[in-house]
Amino acid sequence: QPVPAAAEDTLAPVTSASLTPQPNGLGWNNDDTLLQLNAVDETGGSGVKEVEYALDGAQVGGATVMGSAAQTTISAEGVTTVSFFANDNAGNSETPQTLEVKIDKTPPQIAALTDVDPNANGWNKTNVLVSFPASDEAGGSGLATSSADVAVSTEGAGQEITGTAEDNAGNQSTAVATLNIDKTSPSITLASRTPAANAAGWNNTDVAFTWDCSDALSGPVAPSVMQAVTGEGAGQSVTDTCEDLADNTASDTQSGINIDKTDPAINITTPAEGAAYLLNAAVNANYACTDSLSGVKSCTGSVANGAAINTSTVGGKQFIVNSSDVAGNGASSQRNYTVRYAFSGFTNPIAPMPADN
């Protein structure tokens, strides 16, 4: 209302500003913010005519609003400077005031990094240090807090290690590292030895060994492993290894493996091959059996070594020696000889040479 002519209004109105929601203790909002301006004139004054405001910085704009109140929404991220004042009906103008509105709606960036990469199967077999590097975007409110490094030593699958970062506007981000840790070696158990050794502890063929593999956490790479011993020798050993998916290993060694695949050797000196002996001649057998690895178990001829061979009848004869070694290899050797009559010359009436008959 116009003031009476006798009255005079020389005081400018006063404008107050409020923000909804209120900024946090660091002066930041993380959402759109409503700016409200309310002006009042002194008691008995001419009254508020209009409110003017201008936006500069992150968000620009402005308006002149008739009456004593004005409002606008500030949504741009960054710092917006608001300049505002009111005019009364007497033409008094308020000295402009300023207000900063700081908005950051973008959460900070955070990552979960490990100091040791998992293997191709996704497993670690040692302790893992998880770090959470974080940063805020350029022009944002700035990073306030971020999680400290976490050392993980516990074994387990699918362990989730979570880190958090927060900026000065109260925006939060999280990052998760999922860890599979197995530091325990698998189990290895001898399942079979094929074939078994004979009673003397020898084999005369290849020997195959099979081990069972088991692991309670990451699991074995293979359920079993196998090794074969093929070479000849005494006191041999064989080792094989079980591995789990985390690259832990366990080995087992089997020793005392004796393999002899070679037949024993037979040497017959008497009777010689193709020899001829007189009827009822005294000829003693002479032979021997040898084995360089497992040793001779038996060496048996048609007659015992040193005993007389058969010359009791004329004709072709055979002399046989059979041998076996401790590993179960066997050999046989044969000599062929002839028994004939003795010839002492002609008798009467045939005269011996050089006489003519």
Disulfide bonds with the S-S distance in Angstrom:
Cys213-Cys242 1.92
Cys289-Cys299 1.86
